[in-house]
Structure formats: structure tokens, C-alpha cells
Amino acid sequence: MKLIINGESREFEEAMTLQNILNELSLDGKVMAAAVNMEIVKQNSWSTYILKDNDKLELLDFVAGG
């Protein structure tokens, strides 16, 4: 399965949930918001949201600054 994650093409062997991808990329607990194909996916749905081949995934973390 091919995904575009934050503009970078990545290959995975099988369909996965959004939470599985975060775990695979060691991003669990670091990502605050996620969008798939420009649609926000609520955090309580990450463990059941199944990604499809060629989905475009944006993972966001909020950084404080001034």
C-alpha cells in the first residue's frame, strides 16, 4: 500500500489503521491532528480509520512559539 505522508511517498505491506501508521512511524503521542485527503480525522477514530492505497495523510503537531 502506498501512502503520501506529509508530502513524502511511503510504502507499507498491508492496509493499516491511522493508529497503526503512527505506531509504525514512532509518532504515537507526538501527533496532535491528522487529515486524510484534506479531511480531518478525529483522534478518537484513529484506531478504526482504515487507510487506503494512495491516501494523502497530513500529520500535525502544535508547537508553541512567539
PDB file of N, CA, C and O in Angstrom:
ATOM      1  N   MET A   1       0.841  -1.163   0.000  1.00  0.00           N
ATOM      2  CA  MET A   1       0.000   0.000   0.000  1.00  0.00           C
ATOM      3  C   MET A   1       0.894   1.237   0.000  1.00  0.00           C
ATOM      4  O   MET A   1       1.845   1.329   0.776  1.00  0.00           O
ATOM      5  N   LYS A   2       0.581   2.175  -0.870  1.00  0.00           N
ATOM      6  CA  LYS A   2       1.346   3.420  -0.964  1.00  0.00           C
ATOM      7  C   LYS A   2       0.552   4.546  -0.294  1.00  0.00           C
ATOM      8  O   LYS A   2      -0.645   4.706  -0.535  1.00  0.00           O
ATOM      9  N   LEU A   3       1.239   5.323   0.551  1.00  0.00           N
ATOM     10  CA  LEU A   3       0.647   6.495   1.185  1.00  0.00           C
ATOM     11  C   LEU A   3       1.565   7.688   0.962  1.00  0.00           C
ATOM     12  O   LEU A   3       2.782   7.534   0.865  1.00  0.00           O
ATOM     13  N   ILE A   4       0.983   8.862   0.881  1.00  0.00           N
ATOM     14  CA  ILE A   4       1.760  10.103   0.859  1.00  0.00           C
ATOM     15  C   ILE A   4       1.605  10.711   2.251  1.00  0.00           C
ATOM     16  O   ILE A   4       0.516  11.144   2.627  1.00  0.00           O
ATOM     17  N   ILE A   5       2.697  10.740   3.010  1.00  0.00           N
ATOM     18  CA  ILE A   5       2.658  11.239   4.383  1.00  0.00           C
ATOM     19  C   ILE A   5       3.466  12.521   4.459  1.00  0.00           C
ATOM     20  O   ILE A   5       4.681  12.523   4.261  1.00  0.00           O
ATOM     21  N   ASN A   6       2.768  13.615   4.751  1.00  0.00           N
ATOM     22  CA  ASN A   6       3.386  14.946   4.798  1.00  0.00           C
ATOM     23  C   ASN A   6       4.228  15.206   3.543  1.00  0.00           C
ATOM     24  O   ASN A   6       5.339  15.731   3.618  1.00  0.00           O
ATOM     25  N   GLY A   7       3.668  14.825   2.391  1.00  0.00           N
ATOM     26  CA  GLY A   7       4.307  15.088   1.112  1.00  0.00           C
ATOM     27  C   GLY A   7       5.337  14.064   0.679  1.00  0.00           C
ATOM     28  O   GLY A   7       5.903  14.192  -0.406  1.00  0.00           O
ATOM     29  N   GLU A   8       5.597  13.053   1.494  1.00  0.00           N
ATOM     30  CA  GLU A   8       6.612  12.047   1.190  1.00  0.00           C
ATOM     31  C   GLU A   8       5.952  10.694   0.925  1.00  0.00           C
ATOM     32  O   GLU A   8       5.143  10.232   1.729  1.00  0.00           O
ATOM     33  N   SER A   9       6.289  10.068  -0.182  1.00  0.00           N
ATOM     34  CA  SER A   9       5.731   8.769  -0.542  1.00  0.00           C
ATOM     35  C   SER A   9       6.332   7.676   0.348  1.00  0.00           C
ATOM     36  O   SER A   9       7.548   7.600   0.529  1.00  0.00           O
ATOM     37  N   ARG A  10       5.448   6.828   0.900  1.00  0.00           N
ATOM     38  CA  ARG A  10       5.889   5.722   1.759  1.00  0.00           C
ATOM     39  C   ARG A  10       5.142   4.465   1.342  1.00  0.00           C
ATOM     40  O   ARG A  10       3.988   4.539   0.920  1.00  0.00           O
ATOM     41  N   GLU A  11       5.785   3.326   1.457  1.00  0.00           N
ATOM     42  CA  GLU A  11       5.180   2.031   1.114  1.00  0.00           C
ATOM     43  C   GLU A  11       4.980   1.199   2.376  1.00  0.00           C
ATOM     44  O   GLU A  11       5.846   1.152   3.249  1.00  0.00           O
ATOM     45  N   PHE A  12       3.832   0.550   2.456  1.00  0.00           N
ATOM     46  CA  PHE A  12       3.520  -0.347   3.559  1.00  0.00           C
ATOM     47  C   PHE A  12       2.996  -1.645   2.961  1.00  0.00           C
ATOM     48  O   PHE A  12       2.417  -1.640   1.875  1.00  0.00           O
ATOM     49  N   GLU A  13       3.196  -2.762   3.666  1.00  0.00           N
ATOM     50  CA  GLU A  13       2.857  -4.068   3.118  1.00  0.00           C
ATOM     51  C   GLU A  13       1.373  -4.359   3.086  1.00  0.00           C
ATOM     52  O   GLU A  13       0.923  -5.147   2.254  1.00  0.00           O
ATOM     53  N   GLU A  14       0.594  -3.742   3.971  1.00  0.00           N
ATOM     54  CA  GLU A  14      -0.825  -4.057   4.039  1.00  0.00           C
ATOM     55  C   GLU A  14      -1.619  -2.829   4.463  1.00  0.00           C
ATOM     56  O   GLU A  14      -1.055  -1.829   4.909  1.00  0.00           O
ATOM     57  N   ALA A  15      -2.933  -2.921   4.315  1.00  0.00           N
ATOM     58  CA  ALA A  15      -3.806  -1.841   4.777  1.00  0.00           C
ATOM     59  C   ALA A  15      -3.674  -1.718   6.296  1.00  0.00           C
ATOM     60  O   ALA A  15      -3.593  -2.719   7.007  1.00  0.00           O
ATOM     61  N   MET A  16      -3.655  -0.494   6.772  1.00  0.00           N
ATOM     62  CA  MET A  16      -3.473  -0.253   8.198  1.00  0.00           C
ATOM     63  C   MET A  16      -4.414   0.853   8.655  1.00  0.00           C
ATOM     64  O   MET A  16      -4.914   1.644   7.856  1.00  0.00           O
ATOM     65  N   THR A  17      -4.638   0.882   9.964  1.00  0.00           N
ATOM     66  CA  THR A  17      -5.389   1.996  10.522  1.00  0.00           C
ATOM     67  C   THR A  17      -4.442   3.183  10.696  1.00  0.00           C
ATOM     68  O   THR A  17      -3.220   3.037  10.654  1.00  0.00           O
ATOM     69  N   LEU A  18      -5.026   4.333  10.889  1.00  0.00           N
ATOM     70  CA  LEU A  18      -4.228   5.533  11.138  1.00  0.00           C
ATOM     71  C   LEU A  18      -3.362   5.339  12.379  1.00  0.00           C
ATOM     72  O   LEU A  18      -2.200   5.744  12.388  1.00  0.00           O
ATOM     73  N   GLN A  19      -3.908   4.729  13.418  1.00  0.00           N
ATOM     74  CA  GLN A  19      -3.138   4.483  14.641  1.00  0.00           C
ATOM     75  C   GLN A  19      -1.969   3.541  14.369  1.00  0.00           C
ATOM     76  O   GLN A  19      -0.879   3.747  14.903  1.00  0.00           O
ATOM     77  N   ASN A  20      -2.177   2.510  13.548  1.00  0.00           N
ATOM     78  CA  ASN A  20      -1.085   1.590  13.191  1.00  0.00           C
ATOM     79  C   ASN A  20       0.059   2.335  12.509  1.00  0.00           C
ATOM     80  O   ASN A  20       1.229   2.067  12.783  1.00  0.00           O
ATOM     81  N   ILE A  21      -0.279   3.270  11.622  1.00  0.00           N
ATOM     82  CA  ILE A  21       0.743   4.054  10.922  1.00  0.00           C
ATOM     83  C   ILE A  21       1.537   4.897  11.916  1.00  0.00           C
ATOM     84  O   ILE A  21       2.763   4.967  11.837  1.00  0.00           O
ATOM     85  N   LEU A  22       0.836   5.536  12.852  1.00  0.00           N
ATOM     86  CA  LEU A  22       1.531   6.346  13.858  1.00  0.00           C
ATOM     87  C   LEU A  22       2.479   5.482  14.679  1.00  0.00           C
ATOM     88  O   LEU A  22       3.603   5.890  14.971  1.00  0.00           O
ATOM     89  N   ASN A  23       2.030   4.296  15.047  1.00  0.00           N
ATOM     90  CA  ASN A  23       2.894   3.374  15.802  1.00  0.00           C
ATOM     91  C   ASN A  23       4.096   2.949  14.963  1.00  0.00           C
ATOM     92  O   ASN A  23       5.226   2.935  15.451  1.00  0.00           O
ATOM     93  N   GLU A  24       3.850   2.607  13.710  1.00  0.00           N
ATOM     94  CA  GLU A  24       4.913   2.159  12.796  1.00  0.00           C
ATOM     95  C   GLU A  24       5.975   3.241  12.607  1.00  0.00           C
ATOM     96  O   GLU A  24       7.161   2.935  12.485  1.00  0.00           O
ATOM     97  N   LEU A  25       5.554   4.498  12.584  1.00  0.00           N
ATOM     98  CA  LEU A  25       6.475   5.623  12.373  1.00  0.00           C
ATOM     99  C   LEU A  25       6.999   6.208  13.684  1.00  0.00           C
ATOM    100  O   LEU A  25       7.666   7.242  13.684  1.00  0.00           O
ATOM    101  N   SER A  26       6.695   5.543  14.800  1.00  0.00           N
ATOM    102  CA  SER A  26       7.104   6.006  16.142  1.00  0.00           C
ATOM    103  C   SER A  26       6.619   7.424  16.423  1.00  0.00           C
ATOM    104  O   SER A  26       7.347   8.231  17.002  1.00  0.00           O
ATOM    105  N   LEU A  27       5.394   7.723  16.015  1.00  0.00           N
ATOM    106  CA  LEU A  27       4.814   9.048  16.210  1.00  0.00           C
ATOM    107  C   LEU A  27       3.661   9.041  17.206  1.00  0.00           C
ATOM    108  O   LEU A  27       3.046  10.080  17.444  1.00  0.00           O
ATOM    109  N   ASP A  28       3.361   7.885  17.788  1.00  0.00           N
ATOM    110  CA  ASP A  28       2.268   7.799  18.741  1.00  0.00           C
ATOM    111  C   ASP A  28       2.530   8.748  19.907  1.00  0.00           C
ATOM    112  O   ASP A  28       3.597   8.701  20.519  1.00  0.00           O
ATOM    113  N   GLY A  29       1.568   9.601  20.214  1.00  0.00           N
ATOM    114  CA  GLY A  29       1.712  10.578  21.287  1.00  0.00           C
ATOM    115  C   GLY A  29       2.347  11.881  20.853  1.00  0.00           C
ATOM    116  O   GLY A  29       2.359  12.842  21.622  1.00  0.00           O
ATOM    117  N   LYS A  30       2.879  11.941  19.635  1.00  0.00           N
ATOM    118  CA  LYS A  30       3.526  13.154  19.133  1.00  0.00           C
ATOM    119  C   LYS A  30       2.634  13.929  18.172  1.00  0.00           C
ATOM    120  O   LYS A  30       2.808  15.134  17.994  1.00  0.00           O
ATOM    121  N   VAL A  31       1.685  13.244  17.557  1.00  0.00           N
ATOM    122  CA  VAL A  31       0.804  13.872  16.572  1.00  0.00           C
ATOM    123  C   VAL A  31      -0.462  14.356  17.274  1.00  0.00           C
ATOM    124  O   VAL A  31      -1.091  13.610  18.025  1.00  0.00           O
ATOM    125  N   MET A  32      -0.824  15.604  17.023  1.00  0.00           N
ATOM    126  CA  MET A  32      -1.999  16.195  17.660  1.00  0.00           C
ATOM    127  C   MET A  32      -3.212  16.202  16.733  1.00  0.00           C
ATOM    128  O   MET A  32      -4.347  16.193  17.209  1.00  0.00           O
ATOM    129  N   ALA A  33      -2.992  16.218  15.421  1.00  0.00           N
ATOM    130  CA  ALA A  33      -4.087  16.263  14.458  1.00  0.00           C
ATOM    131  C   ALA A  33      -3.672  15.506  13.207  1.00  0.00           C
ATOM    132  O   ALA A  33      -2.496  15.453  12.848  1.00  0.00           O
ATOM    133  N   ALA A  34      -4.672  14.922  12.552  1.00  0.00           N
ATOM    134  CA  ALA A  34      -4.406  14.175  11.325  1.00  0.00           C
ATOM    135  C   ALA A  34      -5.506  14.462  10.314  1.00  0.00           C
ATOM    136  O   ALA A  34      -6.682  14.579  10.659  1.00  0.00           O
ATOM    137  N   ALA A  35      -5.091  14.571   9.057  1.00  0.00           N
ATOM    138  CA  ALA A  35      -6.041  14.748   7.963  1.00  0.00           C
ATOM    139  C   ALA A  35      -5.710  13.732   6.884  1.00  0.00           C
ATOM    140  O   ALA A  35      -4.543  13.505   6.562  1.00  0.00           O
ATOM    141  N   VAL A  36      -6.745  13.127   6.332  1.00  0.00           N
ATOM    142  CA  VAL A  36      -6.596  12.186   5.228  1.00  0.00           C
ATOM    143  C   VAL A  36      -7.340  12.786   4.044  1.00  0.00           C
ATOM    144  O   VAL A  36      -8.541  13.048   4.109  1.00  0.00           O
ATOM    145  N   ASN A  37      -6.599  12.996   2.961  1.00  0.00           N
ATOM    146  CA  ASN A  37      -7.168  13.601   1.752  1.00  0.00           C
ATOM    147  C   ASN A  37      -7.894  14.910   2.080  1.00  0.00           C
ATOM    148  O   ASN A  37      -8.993  15.174   1.593  1.00  0.00           O
ATOM    149  N   MET A  38      -7.244  15.715   2.916  1.00  0.00           N
ATOM    150  CA  MET A  38      -7.708  17.056   3.299  1.00  0.00           C
ATOM    151  C   MET A  38      -8.934  17.043   4.220  1.00  0.00           C
ATOM    152  O   MET A  38      -9.553  18.087   4.425  1.00  0.00           O
ATOM    153  N   GLU A  39      -9.291  15.892   4.773  1.00  0.00           N
ATOM    154  CA  GLU A  39     -10.403  15.782   5.719  1.00  0.00           C
ATOM    155  C   GLU A  39      -9.845  15.417   7.093  1.00  0.00           C
ATOM    156  O   GLU A  39      -9.131  14.425   7.243  1.00  0.00           O
ATOM    157  N   ILE A  40     -10.183  16.238   8.097  1.00  0.00           N
ATOM    158  CA  ILE A  40      -9.719  15.968   9.462  1.00  0.00           C
ATOM    159  C   ILE A  40     -10.322  14.650   9.957  1.00  0.00           C
ATOM    160  O   ILE A  40     -11.507  14.381   9.759  1.00  0.00           O
ATOM    161  N   VAL A  41      -9.480  13.835  10.606  1.00  0.00           N
ATOM    162  CA  VAL A  41      -9.941  12.599  11.233  1.00  0.00           C
ATOM    163  C   VAL A  41      -9.824  12.819  12.740  1.00  0.00           C
ATOM    164  O   VAL A  41      -8.736  13.089  13.250  1.00  0.00           O
ATOM    165  N   LYS A  42     -10.936  12.706  13.442  1.00  0.00           N
ATOM    166  CA  LYS A  42     -10.929  12.924  14.889  1.00  0.00           C
ATOM    167  C   LYS A  42     -10.070  11.877  15.578  1.00  0.00           C
ATOM    168  O   LYS A  42     -10.036  10.713  15.178  1.00  0.00           O
ATOM    169  N   GLN A  43      -9.380  12.313  16.617  1.00  0.00           N
ATOM    170  CA  GLN A  43      -8.422  11.452  17.310  1.00  0.00           C
ATOM    171  C   GLN A  43      -9.066  10.172  17.854  1.00  0.00           C
ATOM    172  O   GLN A  43      -8.417   9.126  17.882  1.00  0.00           O
ATOM    173  N   ASN A  44     -10.311  10.237  18.281  1.00  0.00           N
ATOM    174  CA  ASN A  44     -10.950   9.032  18.819  1.00  0.00           C
ATOM    175  C   ASN A  44     -11.303   8.018  17.723  1.00  0.00           C
ATOM    176  O   ASN A  44     -11.757   6.916  18.030  1.00  0.00           O
ATOM    177  N   SER A  45     -11.100   8.375  16.459  1.00  0.00           N
ATOM    178  CA  SER A  45     -11.353   7.465  15.336  1.00  0.00           C
ATOM    179  C   SER A  45     -10.077   6.868  14.747  1.00  0.00           C
ATOM    180  O   SER A  45     -10.151   6.012  13.866  1.00  0.00           O
ATOM    181  N   TRP A  46      -8.921   7.300  15.214  1.00  0.00           N
ATOM    182  CA  TRP A  46      -7.660   6.860  14.619  1.00  0.00           C
ATOM    183  C   TRP A  46      -7.485   5.346  14.645  1.00  0.00           C
ATOM    184  O   TRP A  46      -6.936   4.776  13.702  1.00  0.00           O
ATOM    185  N   SER A  47      -7.941   4.687  15.702  1.00  0.00           N
ATOM    186  CA  SER A  47      -7.722   3.241  15.822  1.00  0.00           C
ATOM    187  C   SER A  47      -8.639   2.428  14.903  1.00  0.00           C
ATOM    188  O   SER A  47      -8.406   1.237  14.697  1.00  0.00           O
ATOM    189  N   THR A  48      -9.680   3.062  14.349  1.00  0.00           N
ATOM    190  CA  THR A  48     -10.603   2.341  13.465  1.00  0.00           C
ATOM    191  C   THR A  48     -10.585   2.862  12.035  1.00  0.00           C
ATOM    192  O   THR A  48     -11.175   2.244  11.149  1.00  0.00           O
ATOM    193  N   TYR A  49      -9.915   3.994  11.795  1.00  0.00           N
ATOM    194  CA  TYR A  49      -9.890   4.592  10.459  1.00  0.00           C
ATOM    195  C   TYR A  49      -8.878   3.831   9.594  1.00  0.00           C
ATOM    196  O   TYR A  49      -7.672   3.913   9.826  1.00  0.00           O
ATOM    197  N   ILE A  50      -9.369   3.104   8.612  1.00  0.00           N
ATOM    198  CA  ILE A  50      -8.505   2.297   7.746  1.00  0.00           C
ATOM    199  C   ILE A  50      -8.092   3.123   6.532  1.00  0.00           C
ATOM    200  O   ILE A  50      -8.935   3.636   5.795  1.00  0.00           O
ATOM    201  N   LEU A  51      -6.793   3.242   6.341  1.00  0.00           N
ATOM    202  CA  LEU A  51      -6.247   3.996   5.215  1.00  0.00           C
ATOM    203  C   LEU A  51      -6.290   3.145   3.945  1.00  0.00           C
ATOM    204  O   LEU A  51      -6.209   1.917   3.995  1.00  0.00           O
ATOM    205  N   LYS A  52      -6.418   3.826   2.810  1.00  0.00           N
ATOM    206  CA  LYS A  52      -6.481   3.149   1.515  1.00  0.00           C
ATOM    207  C   LYS A  52      -5.257   3.513   0.671  1.00  0.00           C
ATOM    208  O   LYS A  52      -4.597   4.525   0.909  1.00  0.00           O
ATOM    209  N   ASP A  53      -4.977   2.678  -0.304  1.00  0.00           N
ATOM    210  CA  ASP A  53      -3.870   2.914  -1.220  1.00  0.00           C
ATOM    211  C   ASP A  53      -3.983   4.313  -1.830  1.00  0.00           C
ATOM    212  O   ASP A  53      -5.055   4.719  -2.279  1.00  0.00           O
ATOM    213  N   ASN A  54      -2.873   5.040  -1.841  1.00  0.00           N
ATOM    214  CA  ASN A  54      -2.748   6.393  -2.402  1.00  0.00           C
ATOM    215  C   ASN A  54      -3.406   7.494  -1.576  1.00  0.00           C
ATOM    216  O   ASN A  54      -3.555   8.616  -2.059  1.00  0.00           O
ATOM    217  N   ASP A  55      -3.804   7.191  -0.332  1.00  0.00           N
ATOM    218  CA  ASP A  55      -4.308   8.261   0.538  1.00  0.00           C
ATOM    219  C   ASP A  55      -3.192   9.258   0.812  1.00  0.00           C
ATOM    220  O   ASP A  55      -2.016   8.899   0.881  1.00  0.00           O
ATOM    221  N   LYS A  56      -3.588  10.522   0.967  1.00  0.00           N
ATOM    222  CA  LYS A  56      -2.648  11.588   1.319  1.00  0.00           C
ATOM    223  C   LYS A  56      -2.895  11.943   2.780  1.00  0.00           C
ATOM    224  O   LYS A  56      -3.966  12.428   3.146  1.00  0.00           O
ATOM    225  N   LEU A  57      -1.895  11.695   3.596  1.00  0.00           N
ATOM    226  CA  LEU A  57      -2.002  11.847   5.037  1.00  0.00           C
ATOM    227  C   LEU A  57      -1.142  13.021   5.503  1.00  0.00           C
ATOM    228  O   LEU A  57       0.046  13.099   5.189  1.00  0.00           O
ATOM    229  N   GLU A  58      -1.754  13.918   6.245  1.00  0.00           N
ATOM    230  CA  GLU A  58      -1.024  15.030   6.865  1.00  0.00           C
ATOM    231  C   GLU A  58      -1.078  14.854   8.355  1.00  0.00           C
ATOM    232  O   GLU A  58      -2.162  14.785   8.936  1.00  0.00           O
ATOM    233  N   LEU A  59       0.079  14.779   8.987  1.00  0.00           N
ATOM    234  CA  LEU A  59       0.187  14.620  10.428  1.00  0.00           C
ATOM    235  C   LEU A  59       0.741  15.911  11.004  1.00  0.00           C
ATOM    236  O   LEU A  59       1.786  16.396  10.571  1.00  0.00           O
ATOM    237  N   LEU A  60       0.036  16.465  11.982  1.00  0.00           N
ATOM    238  CA  LEU A  60       0.394  17.772  12.523  1.00  0.00           C
ATOM    239  C   LEU A  60       0.670  17.715  14.003  1.00  0.00           C
ATOM    240  O   LEU A  60       0.015  16.987  14.749  1.00  0.00           O
ATOM    241  N   ASP A  61       1.652  18.495  14.420  1.00  0.00           N
ATOM    242  CA  ASP A  61       1.972  18.677  15.832  1.00  0.00           C
ATOM    243  C   ASP A  61       1.957  20.172  16.086  1.00  0.00           C
ATOM    244  O   ASP A  61       2.450  20.942  15.262  1.00  0.00           O
ATOM    245  N   PHE A  62       1.404  20.592  17.200  1.00  0.00           N
ATOM    246  CA  PHE A  62       1.344  22.015  17.512  1.00  0.00           C
ATOM    247  C   PHE A  62       2.579  22.414  18.295  1.00  0.00           C
ATOM    248  O   PHE A  62       2.945  21.758  19.270  1.00  0.00           O
ATOM    249  N   VAL A  63       3.213  23.480  17.871  1.00  0.00           N
ATOM    250  CA  VAL A  63       4.424  23.984  18.506  1.00  0.00           C
ATOM    251  C   VAL A  63       4.168  25.384  18.994  1.00  0.00           C
ATOM    252  O   VAL A  63       3.699  26.239  18.243  1.00  0.00           O
ATOM    253  N   ALA A  64       4.476  25.623  20.261  1.00  0.00           N
ATOM    254  CA  ALA A  64       4.326  26.962  20.820  1.00  0.00           C
ATOM    255  C   ALA A  64       5.524  27.808  20.425  1.00  0.00           C
ATOM    256  O   ALA A  64       6.641  27.308  20.299  1.00  0.00           O
ATOM    257  N   GLY A  65       5.282  29.060  20.238  1.00  0.00           N
ATOM    258  CA  GLY A  65       6.374  29.959  19.872  1.00  0.00           C
ATOM    259  C   GLY A  65       5.916  31.396  20.014  1.00  0.00           C
ATOM    260  O   GLY A  65       4.765  31.684  20.340  1.00  0.00           O
ATOM    261  N   GLY A  66       6.839  32.266  19.764  1.00  0.00           N
ATOM    262  CA  GLY A  66       6.424  33.645  19.945  1.00  0.00           C
ATOM    263  C   GLY A  66       7.283  34.620  19.245  1.00  0.00           C
ATOM    264  O   GLY A  66       7.038  35.824  19.318  1.00  0.00           O
TER     265      GLY A  66
END
